[in-house]
Amino acid sequence: MQTNQLNQARNLDLPSREAMLHRAPSVQQFWTNHYDLLSDAWKGWEVSNSDTLATLDSSLLDKRLRDAVEHAWADPSKELAVQDLMQEVAPDVFEFQFFDPQRLADLRGYLEQVWEAQIPLRPPYGIVLNRRGAMLDSRSEGYLAAPSFQAFYRQILDRYMRPIARLLFPEIVGYDTQTFGFSIHYKPNTDTSIRPHTDASAVTLNINLNLPDESFTGSNVDFYDPSTGKMIGLAFKPGSAMIHRGNVVHAAQPITSGERTNFVLWLYGDYGRMPMQGSKRVAIDAKQRWAVPTGALDEFAPF
C-alpha cells in the first residue's frame, strides 16, 4: 500500500512556479487535496530507505548545549548553564552553537535524500520557491512528513527552542504554544536575499546547516539596532544559530558565492497571538520554562 502511495505521489503534476508565486487558488487546492497521500508517501519512503537514512537524534547537537539542556530538564535551577552558552551579538539577538559541525554531514545526508525523493514538497511562499525550500511543520500542506524527521523536529522545538526562548525572553510564555518551521536555501542567481522585515512569531530560531567545508560569501543577516538606527551585520558559522524576538527588524543580504542552507523555526501563541510590542519582561519560575505545553496544536499557519 505505501509503495503504491509513494509512486502516486511521485507521479503528481506539481503546480507551476508562476502559480505558486501568485498563490493561485489551484495551488492551495493541490496541497489540500493531496495532504494524506503525501503524508503516507513520506512514511513509505522512510520504510523503503531505512537502511540508508541517518539517525536523527540529539547526538547531532553541540555537546555543550545538549548536556546543559539535559541538566536543566532534570533540575531547572541549573538553567544558567544554558544561558552561559548564549552570546548577545546584537540587541536581544543571541548566537550559540546548535549543531555539532562534525555531525552536520549526517543531517545534510538525510536532507539530500529528502531532496532526491521526488515527493512534492511545498516551498515557503513569499520567501523562496527553490528546490531546497520546504515546510517542516504538520500544520502546513506539503510538509516534510517523514516520521523520523518529525520526531527530531519536535525534539528541537520542545526540548531546546522553547525553554531557551523562555529563558532569554520570559514575556513570551503563553505566546509560544504553537510552532512553525521551514527550510531555506540561498545561492547566487536564484533567491539570494530577503529584504528588511519582521516575523509573524513571538520568537525565531535560525539554524545554519552548512558543513565546515561549505564556505560562502555575502548572505549576512542584518539586525536593526534601535539605539543607533543602524543595521548590524552578522554571519553564520556551520551549525550555529541565532535566536531573537520576531518583532526585531532583520534582513538577509545577497549571497555572492557558495550556498547557505538554514532551518527557520517560529513559536507563537494560539491562532497566531503574539506579545504586545514592548511587553515588559516578567519574572517566572524556572520550572515554568522547562515544561512542554499540554494544549493541542491548532491549524493556523502564517503562510
C-alpha positions in Angstrom: 0.0 0.0 0.0 2.7 2.5 1.0 4.7 1.7 -2.1 1.7 2.4 -4.3 1.1 5.7 -2.5 4.8 6.6 -2.9 4.5 6.1 -6.7 1.3 8.0 -6.8 2.9 11.0 -5.1 5.9 10.9 -7.4 3.6 11.0 -10.4 1.6 14.1 -9.3 1.8 17.1 -11.6 3.0 19.9 -9.5 1.6 23.4 -9.8 3.7 25.7 -11.9 6.2 28.1 -10.3 4.2 31.0 -11.6 1.0 29.7 -10.0 2.8 29.2 -6.7 4.4 32.7 -6.8 0.9 34.2 -7.3 -0.7 31.8 -4.7 -3.4 30.8 -7.2 -6.4 29.0 -5.7 -5.5 25.9 -7.6 -2.2 25.7 -5.7 -3.9 25.6 -2.3 -6.3 23.0 -3.6 -3.5 20.8 -4.9 -1.8 20.7 -1.5 -5.0 20.3 0.4 -6.4 17.5 -1.8 -3.1 15.5 -1.6 -2.3 16.1 2.1 -3.0 12.5 3.2 -1.4 11.0 0.1 1.8 12.9 0.6 2.0 12.1 4.3 1.6 8.4 3.6 4.2 8.7 0.8 6.8 10.0 3.2 6.1 7.1 5.6 6.6 4.7 2.7 9.8 6.5 1.6 11.2 6.2 5.1 10.4 2.5 5.3 11.9 1.8 1.9 15.1 3.7 2.8 15.5 2.7 6.4 18.9 1.0 5.7 20.5 4.2 4.3 18.9 7.0 6.3 20.9 8.6 9.0 19.5 8.5 12.6 18.2 11.9 13.6 18.6 12.5 17.4 20.2 14.7 19.9 23.6 13.3 19.2 23.7 15.7 16.2 23.6 18.7 18.5 26.5 20.5 20.1 27.6 18.5 23.2 27.8 21.5 25.5 24.3 22.6 24.5 23.0 19.1 24.8 24.5 18.5 28.2 23.4 21.9 29.6 19.8 21.4 28.4 19.5 17.9 29.7 20.7 19.0 33.1 18.2 21.9 33.1 15.3 19.5 32.3 16.4 17.3 35.2 16.9 20.3 37.5 15.6 23.7 36.2 17.8 25.5 38.8 20.8 24.6 36.6 19.4 26.6 33.6 22.0 29.3 33.8 24.5 26.9 32.3 22.3 27.1 29.2 22.3 30.9 29.2 26.1 30.9 29.6 26.3 29.4 26.1 24.4 32.4 24.6 26.3 35.4 23.2 24.4 38.6 22.6 25.6 39.7 19.2 23.0 42.5 18.6 20.4 44.0 20.9 18.3 41.0 22.1 19.8 38.7 19.4 21.7 35.8 20.7 24.1 33.4 18.9 25.1 29.9 20.1 26.3 26.7 18.7 23.3 24.4 18.0 24.6 21.5 15.8 27.9 19.8 16.1 29.7 20.8 12.9 31.3 17.3 12.6 27.8 15.7 12.7 26.2 18.0 10.2 27.1 15.7 7.4 24.7 13.1 8.8 21.8 15.6 8.9 22.7 17.0 5.5 22.9 13.5 4.0 19.4 12.8 5.3 18.2 16.0 3.7 19.9 15.2 0.4 17.9 12.0 0.3 14.8 14.0 1.0 15.5 16.4 -1.9 16.0 13.3 -4.2 12.9 11.5 -3.0 10.8 13.1 -5.8 7.9 13.6 -3.4 6.3 17.0 -3.8 7.4 19.4 -1.0 5.6 22.8 -0.6 8.1 25.7 -0.7 7.7 28.6 1.7 5.6 31.1 -0.1 6.9 34.7 -0.1 10.4 33.6 0.9 11.9 31.2 -1.6 10.5 28.8 -4.2 13.6 26.8 -4.9 14.4 23.1 -4.7 15.5 23.1 -1.1 12.9 25.4 0.4 10.3 23.2 2.3 7.7 23.4 5.0 8.6 21.4 8.1 5.5 21.7 10.4 2.5 19.4 10.1 0.2 22.4 10.1 1.5 23.2 6.6 0.3 21.3 3.5 3.1 19.6 1.6 5.3 19.4 4.6 8.2 17.0 5.2 6.1 14.3 6.9 8.8 11.6 7.3 8.1 10.3 10.8 11.7 10.3 12.0 12.2 13.8 10.8 9.0 14.9 12.5 10.2 13.4 15.8 13.5 15.2 15.5 11.8 18.5 14.6 9.5 18.2 17.7 12.5 17.5 19.9 14.3 20.6 18.7 11.2 22.7 19.4 10.0 21.3 22.6 13.3 20.4 24.4 15.5 23.1 23.1 14.0 26.1 21.4 11.0 26.8 23.7 12.8 26.7 27.1 15.8 28.7 25.7 13.4 31.3 24.3 11.6 31.5 27.7 15.0 31.9 29.4 16.0 34.8 27.2 12.6 36.4 26.6 10.4 35.4 29.6 7.5 37.6 28.4 6.8 35.2 25.6 5.5 32.5 27.9 1.9 31.7 26.8 2.7 33.1 23.3 4.9 30.0 22.5 2.3 27.2 22.4 2.3 26.8 18.6 5.1 26.0 16.2 6.0 26.7 12.6 9.1 25.9 10.5 10.6 25.9 7.1 14.0 25.3 5.4 15.6 28.0 3.2 18.4 27.8 0.7 20.4 30.7 -0.8 22.7 30.5 -3.8 23.8 33.1 -6.3 21.5 33.8 -9.3 18.4 32.4 -7.6 16.6 33.5 -4.5 19.6 35.4 -3.0 18.3 37.7 -0.3 15.4 38.8 1.9 14.5 42.5 2.4 14.1 44.0 5.9 11.1 42.5 7.6 9.7 41.2 10.9 8.4 37.7 11.5 4.9 36.6 12.5 6.4 35.0 15.5 7.0 35.6 19.2 10.5 34.1 18.8 12.5 33.0 15.8 15.3 30.4 15.8 17.5 30.5 12.7 19.9 27.5 12.4 22.7 27.2 9.8 23.2 23.8 8.2 26.4 24.4 6.2 29.1 21.9 6.5 32.5 23.1 7.7 34.0 23.0 4.2 30.9 24.7 2.6 32.0 28.3 2.6 30.0 31.2 1.2 30.4 34.9 0.9 27.8 37.6 1.5 24.4 36.4 2.9 24.9 38.3 6.2 21.8 38.6 8.4 21.3 42.3 9.3 19.5 43.2 12.6 18.2 46.6 13.3 19.7 48.4 16.4 17.1 50.9 17.7 19.7 52.7 19.8 21.7 53.7 16.8 19.2 53.4 14.0 21.6 51.2 12.1 21.8 47.6 11.0 24.3 45.1 12.5 25.5 42.5 10.0 26.1 39.0 11.4 27.4 35.9 9.6 26.5 32.3 10.3 29.1 29.7 11.1 28.5 26.0 10.4 25.8 24.6 12.8 25.4 28.0 14.6 22.0 29.5 15.5 20.6 33.0 16.1 17.5 33.4 18.3 15.6 36.7 18.6 12.1 38.1 19.1 10.0 38.0 15.9 9.4 41.8 16.0 13.1 42.5 15.5 13.7 44.0 12.0 16.1 41.9 10.1 17.2 41.2 6.5 19.3 38.7 4.6 21.9 40.3 2.4 22.6 38.9 -1.1 24.8 35.8 -1.3 27.7 36.3 -3.6 29.3 32.9 -3.8 28.7 29.4 -2.4 25.4 28.3 -0.9 23.7 28.7 2.5 21.1 26.3 4.0 19.1 27.0 7.2 16.2 25.9 9.2 14.0 28.7 10.4 11.7 27.9 13.3 9.0 30.0 14.9 7.0 30.0 18.2 3.8 32.0 18.7 0.5 31.7 20.6 -2.7 30.1 19.8 -4.0 31.2 16.3 -1.1 33.5 15.8 -1.2 35.5 19.0 1.9 37.4 19.9 3.1 39.6 22.8 2.3 43.2 22.6 5.1 45.4 21.3 7.3 46.5 24.2 5.9 43.9 26.6 7.7 44.0 29.9 9.8 41.1 30.9 8.1 39.1 33.7 9.7 37.0 36.4 8.7 33.4 36.1 9.7 30.3 38.0 12.4 28.2 36.2 10.1 25.2 36.3 7.6 27.0 34.1 10.3 27.4 31.4 11.3 23.7 31.4 7.8 22.3 30.5 6.0 21.4 27.3 2.6 23.0 26.7 -0.2 20.4 27.1 -2.7 22.0 24.7 -3.4 20.8 21.3 -1.7 22.3 18.2 -4.1 24.4 16.2 -4.2 24.6 12.4 -3.2 28.2 12.0 -0.2 28.7 9.6 1.3 32.2 9.0 1.8 31.3 5.3 
